[in-house]
Structures are given as structure tokens and as C-alpha cells.
Amino acid sequence: MDGWDEETMRAVVRVCDGATPEEAFDIASAGAWLAFDAGVRNPDDRPWLFTRPHGEPERPAPTLLDRLRGRGGPRAAPPASPPPPPPAVALCHPDGRVREAALDAVRTAPELRPLLVVRCADWVAPVRGKARALLAGLPGDALFPLAGLILRLARRDRGDFARTLLEDALREGPAAGVLALTSAPDRATYRLAYRIAVDRGLLAPTELAAVAATCGDVTLQDLCAEAAVAAVGPGGAAGPDGAAVLERLLAARPPRVRSAGVTALRRAGRHGDAEPFLADRSAVVRACARYVLRQGGVDPLPLYRELCAAPATHPAAAAGLGECGDRATDAGALWALVEHPVPAVRLHAITGLHALDVVVRERLTPLLDDPSPAVVRAATRALLPEAAGIPEHLLRERSAPQRPRAVRVAADRLLRAAGRQRTPEPGYR
């Protein structure tokens, strides 16, 4: 709830009528607080509807402007001394003097601290200054529940003050509070918490390796993998868990984490353990494995040639051979693997030919009809630089509606790469 839509305005009306923010909207949502603030500060003259008791028809309520001015009903004259708005509404009031005066209520109402954070980025200097003084006077751990909102506001002008306070509190506050925020649902919050936890050494190397191996956030993968690798010292590891750290990284599913583990083998003096990763499915991991082996005095090229003798066992060895092989010596072996019955071998052989820069258009074009969509995609990538030389009629035949989807997509990509406008077939989607 980030914009002030009708749902937001109904929440504002409910608070004006005496409901607490917790009763009116989701107070755990940073976006809901920002929407509430925007809804109060941007009132309009629409009559917001509400339902009478006992199921009677809806009738017009006072407009929000009426409510903020203290009027009790449609076309009602304002009382001589209109009652003040509730503190939550006053903290977001369009009048800066009202907002400034309402800040005093936060001293005895901790539930309004989210709006104190919002006012720290207020465009009116006196409001902003008073709010910042109040926020700076809070205990550091009082900012932890507000982290999501603070980081959301940090994207705005004048929003860096509260973020600085939060970061200082996380660096100096109790470890339990920092670790609790690593489980926050908000991405900005858990990233900051992990970064500070790493800086403070609050996570064991095995914990860092586990996070890197299992989380889906690539920023955390890099952060935690690098921190875990830093614990691995010459000759094995710093501490008894060093070997476990490496094994966890090496077995990780994300390629960037495996590559960090493979690179760490050099620091640990375990150069030979990089050999199984020569045929990793990831090009980055294969490159790291070749680097580590060379640092240990081992040439990976003969090893690749041996692996390609049993391609079904190590399909990605064909791609690795193309990445470091010799054109005159190894191109023939890769072309032979293009006809292998295992699709994964054909795919990596095409990748190897592309890396070795020995693609022959006429020999690779038939692979656009391969039964494996992955092989078709690999052939397409390899043929894109040669697209202009492929006969146009061959590509148009393959873009017919009855062809498999992977073949049609490949034909379209190659036609576009060749600068030809494909004529859609009837019924083609």
C-alpha cells in the first residue's frame, strides 16, 4: 500500500474516527506507513463512504478535509474550537506547525515511532530537526524494528540521517538484534544486517558457507562466500571447520559460490582438488579450476583431452576443451562430439566450438533441427555471427507454425540477426 488509493484513504478516515493505526492498516509494512502519511498530507474533497449499522445503505461521510478541520458531517459548520486530530493524523498533517507540535506525542507513544522516522525526512526544516533530535535520543536497539522503513526512506532526499543512526546502532548494539534482522523479509534490511554481521564477525565460517550455498540472493552469495573463504588459510583452514567450509562451498548449487570455493583451494594448498571442476557445468567454475591447477603447476589441457575420451561421463569437458584448447588439434574432436547421442554432450561440444572460434556455418545449421531445445539454443548462439550467410528460405521453413517452438524461436532470432523481417505465418503466435 504505497500510493494513497481508496484503501489508504479509508484507513486514514478510520484513524480520524478514533481507530489506532494497528486497527486501520498493516503496521508491519513500511509501504503502509508511507501511504498513510501521503494520504493525510494530500486530502481531497471527495465524500468517503461508510456503511451504517445493521446493514443500512452507505451514506456520504465527511470529506477528509472536513475531518482534518474538525467538522463532524457533510456541510456541517466547524465548531468554535475544533478538536485536535489524533496524534497519528497530526504527525502527517498538511500544516507543518501541526506536524511539529505533534512530535511531542511520540515521547509517550512508541507505536508512533514509524511516523517519527518519516518526519526525519520532512521537507520543513523545523519539523525535520525536531524529529531527528527525538530519534537520536532513542536507544539504539529501538531502531531495529524500524529498519525496513528507515531503509525505504533512505532512498529519498534527506533520508540518510535515520539510516546513519541505524547503521551505527547495528554496529554497536547487541549481536542478537543484528542476527534477528538477517531473517527480515525486507531485502534491504537483511542485506544490511548480513553485511554488518560479517563485519562484526558474528557468524561462524560454516554459517556463512551455508548461507552462501542456500540463499537465492546473489548479493548475499558473494558476501557470505567471500567471508567464508577469508577464513580458509594456507595449508587448509583457520580453525577446525575450515575443511567443512570448503566442502560446503564446493557442493553449492549457485555457480558463483562454487567458483569461490574452487578459488579457495589454492589458498588451502589443495590445487589437485580443483580437477573435478574442470568439467563443471558453469564456465566460471571451469575457468577457476583451470587457474587453480595452473597455479599448482598442472596443465589442464591434457586433462581435458582425457575427459573428452569419455564424454558421456563428463559432458561439459567438451566446453572446457574449447575454452583452452588448440584449434588445429582439438577442433576435430569437438566436431565429432557434435554428433554424440547424449544431448548434453552435443550442447557442450557446440559451446566448445564457439569458444574455440571454429564454427562452420554449413556443418552447424542442421543442429537447428535437433530434438533437444537446449542444443538448438546453443547452435543458435553459435550461429548468430554467421546469420547473414544462412539461406533465408531455410530459416523461413523453420519458422513455420508446425515446427517445434525452440526451432521457431531460433529461426526468428537468426532472421533478426541477419536484418531480415520475418513474415508471420497464419495462426502463428
N, C-alpha and C positions, 0 to 999 in steps of 0.2 A: 504494500500500500504506500507508494512513493509519491503519487500525484494526489491532488485534492479532488477526487472523484466524489460521486454521491455517497459512497460508503464512508469516505473520510468525513464528509460534511455531516452525516448522521452521527458519527462518533463525536464530532465537535458539539453538535446540538445536545447529545446525551450528557456530555460533561457540563455544558452550560446549564442543563436542567438538574445538576447535582450528582451525576454518576461519577465515580472515580475513573481515572484513565484505565485501570485494570479491568473495570466493568465495560468500558466502551470500545477498547481495541486491544490488539495483541502487544502488550508492553515489552515482550521479549524481542520484538522486531525493531531494528534500527530504522528501517524504512517507515514503519508505522508512526514513530515519534516525529520523523521529519515531515510526514504527510500531515499529521495533526498540527504541527507548527505552521505549515503552509496554509492549511485550511482556516485557521484562526486569523492569520495575517492577511488573507485575501478573501474577505467576506463579500457576498453579493446580496442582491435584493430579492432572490428567489424565495418564495414561501416553502420551507421544507415541511413535508407532510409527516403526520404521525397518526397512529390508529387509536381511536377512542377505546376505552374499556368495553368488555362484553361484546366485542366483535362489531361495534358500530362503524359506520363508514369513516374513511380517513377524512380529516379536515385540515385546512392550512394551519401551520404553526407560525409563530412569529418568524420573520426573516432573521438571519444570523446577525445582521446589522441591528435589528431591533433588540435581540438578546444582548449583544455587546453594549448597547446603550441603556439597558435596564428596562426595556418595555416588556410587558407581560403578554401581549396578544396582538393580533392583527389590528392595525390602525389605533392601537391604544396609545394614549398620550403618555409621555415619560413622567414618572413620579418626580416629586420635588427633589428627593435625594435618592437616585437610583442605587440599588445595592451593588456592591463591588462584584466583579466577575470572580468565579472560582480561581484559586491560585494557578491551576494548570492553564486556564484560559488567559489569565492576566500575564503569565510568563511569555505568551505568544502574541499578545495584544498588538494591534497595528500602531498604537501610540507608544513610542519609545519610553516616555516617562512612566507609563503604566508598567511596562516590562521591567524597568529598572527598580521600581518600588516593590514589585512582586518578588524580586530575587531574595528578599529577606525571608520569605516563607520557606525557602529551601533549607534554611538552617535547622528547622524542626520537622521537615518533611522529606526524609531521604528518598521516598518514592518519586520525588520530582527532580532528582539529580539528572536524569536524562535531559530535561529541558535546561538545566544549568549548563550542561555541556553544549547544547545548541546555542545558548546565548553567548558562550565564549567566542563564537564566530559571528556575533551580531554586527551589523553594519554601522550601528550607532556606537561611537567610542565610549561614552559613559556607561552604557549597558554592558558593553564588552569588557571594559576594565573592571567593573564591579563583579561580573560573573567570573572572570579569571582569578580575581583575588579570593573569591569564595572557593573555587575549585582547587586552587593551590593550597588552601588551608585544610583540605580533606586528607585523611590518612591515605597513604599510597595504595593500600590494598582495596580501598573503596572505589578506585578507578577500574579495577579488574572487571566487575560486572558490566561496566560501561564501554568496554574495549571495542565492541563492534560498532557502536555509534560514534565513538571518538575517531576510529579509523575511517568510517564513512565520511565524517565531516572534514577529515584531513584533506580530502580531495578539493575542498572549497577554498576560496580566498579567506585568509585569516583563520584557517582551521588547523594550523600547525601547533598552536600553543598547547591544546589538550593532548595532542599526540606526543609532544615532548615530555609532558608530565607523565603520561602513561609509560613511555619507554623508560624513563628514569625510575618509576615505581617498579617496573618489571625487573630492572637490573639490580635494584637494591632491596626489593621486597622478599617475602618468603618464597622458597622454592616451590612449595605446594601450590601456590597461586599461579605461578608460571606454568607448571606442568598441567594444571587443570585447564588452562586456556589452550593447550595443544589439542584438546578434544573439542574445541569450539566448532560449531557448524559453519561459522563465517570464515571464508578463506583468508582474508587479510589478517584476521585475528590469529588463526592457528599458525600461519606463516611467521608472523612476528614472534609469537610465543616460542616456536621452534628455534628461530634464529637466536633469540636471547638465551634459550635453554642450552643451545650449543655453545654460545659464547661463555656462559657461566659454568659449563661442564656439568650440567645437571643430569645428563643422560649417559648411561654406560655405552661403550662402543658396541656391544651386542644389541642394545636397544636401538641405537642409531642405524645399525645394519638392517635390523628387522623393519624399521620404518621405511628405509630406502627401498627395501625389497618388496614391500607390500602396498605402499601407498600409490595412489594414482596421480598425484600432483608432481609434475616434473621438477618444479622448483624445489620441493622437499626432497625428491630423489637425489638431486645434485647436492643440496646442502648436507643431508644426512650421510650420503655415501662418502663425500669428501671428508666429513668429520670423522667417520668411522675409519677411513683409510689413514687419516693422520695418526691414529693410534697404533698403526702397524709399523714397527721399527725394523731396523736392519737385523737380519738373521731370523726373523719370524714375527715377533709381535711385542708390543709393550703391554705386559700383563698376561695372565694365563688364558684370557679369552681371545687373544689375537688370531689364533688359527680358526676359531669359530666365526669370527668376524669375516675373515676372508672367504670361508666356505659359504657363508650366508650371502655375501655379495656375488660370488661366482655362480650360485644357483638361482639368482634372482631372475624373474621374467623380464623386467624392463631392460632393454639393451644398454642404456646409459649407466645403469647400476652394474651390470656385468662388466662393462668396459672399465669402470672404476676398479672393480675387483681384480681384473686381469692386469691392469697397470700396476696395482699394488703388489703384485707378485714380484716385480723387480726389486722393490724396496725390501721385501721379505727374503730376497735371495733365492726365490723359488722359480727361476726362469723356466725350467723344464716343464713346470705345471701349466704353462701357457699353451703347450702344444695342442691339447684337445680343442682349444678355442680357435684354432686356425680354420676350422670348418663350421664356425658358428653361423647361425642364420643371419646375423647382423653384420653389415660391412664395417661398422665402427669397432665392434668387438674383434673382428678378424684383424683389422689394422693394429689394434692394441696388442694382440697376440704376436703378430709379426715383430712389432717393436721390442717387446719383452724378450723374445727369442734372440733377436739380433744383439740386444744388449748382453745376452748371455753367451754370445759367440756362435750361435746356431743360425744357419741359413735356412729360411723357411721354404725356399723354392723346391729343393729336392723332396721335402716332406709333402708338399702339395702334389707333386707328381706321383708319389706313392699313394696318397689318399685317392687320387683320381683313378687309380687302378681298380678300386672297389667303390665306384660312385654311389651305388645304392645305399651303402652304409654311411657315406659322408657326402650327401648331395651338394652342400654349399662349398665343398672343396673346389668345385669347378669355378665358382665365382672368385674364390681366393686365388686360384691359379691365374685367372685373367688379370687380377689386380697386381700381381707381382711377377708374372711370367714373361717369357720371351716370345715375341711374335713369330719368329721363324721356327722356333722349336715347339711351342705349345699350342699354336692355333689349330693344328691338325687334330690334336687330342680333344680340344673343345668342340670342334665341328662334329667329331664322332659322337660326343655325348649329347649333341642336339637331337640325335635320333634314339636316345635311350628310352626304354619303355616306361621308366618311372618319371612322372610329370615333374617332380621336384628337381630331378637331375637335369631335365631339359631346361627348366626355368633358370637354374643357376649357370648352366652352360651358356645360355644366351646372355646372361648378365656378365659372364666372364669374357665373352667375345666383344661385348660392348666396351668393357673396361680396357681390354687389350687393343681396341680400335682396329679390329679386323672384320667388321661386319661386311658381309657381301649381300647386297640387296636381293639378288635373284635367289640365293640359297635360303634366305631367312623369310621371304614373303610367304611361302607355303605354311609357315608356322602360325599365320593369322587364322588358319582353319583348325588349329589344334583343339582337341576336345577339352583341354584344361583351360579355364578362363585365366588362371594365373600365368600360364605360358603365353597366351595371347597378349596379355598386358605387357609382359616382358618383351615380347617380339615387337610390339607397338613402340615401346620406349626406345628400343634399339634402332627402329626404322625411321623414327621421326626426322632425323637429319637427312635421310635419304628419300623423304616422302615425295618430293617433286619428280623423282625418277621412276616411281611406281606407275605403271599404266593406269590411267584413270578408270577404264572400264572394269579392271579387276577390283578396284575399291568400291565402285558403284554396285557391282554384283554382290559384294559382301555387305552392303548397307541395306539390302532388301529386307522387308519385314519378316520373312520366313527364316532368316538366318538367326543363330543364337545371339543373345543380347551382347555378349562380350565381343563377338565378331562385328556386330553393327557399330558398337561404340568405337572399336579400333579403326574401322573404316572411316567413321566420321572424323576422328582425331587426325588421321593421316590426310584426309581431304582438306581439312582446315590448315594443317601444317604446309600443305602444298599450295595453299592460296586458292583452292577451288571451292565453289559454292555447291554444297550438296543439294540436289533436288529431292525433297521429301517424297517417299513413296506413299501411295494411297493407303490410309489406315495406319501409317507408322506413327508411333508415339515416342 
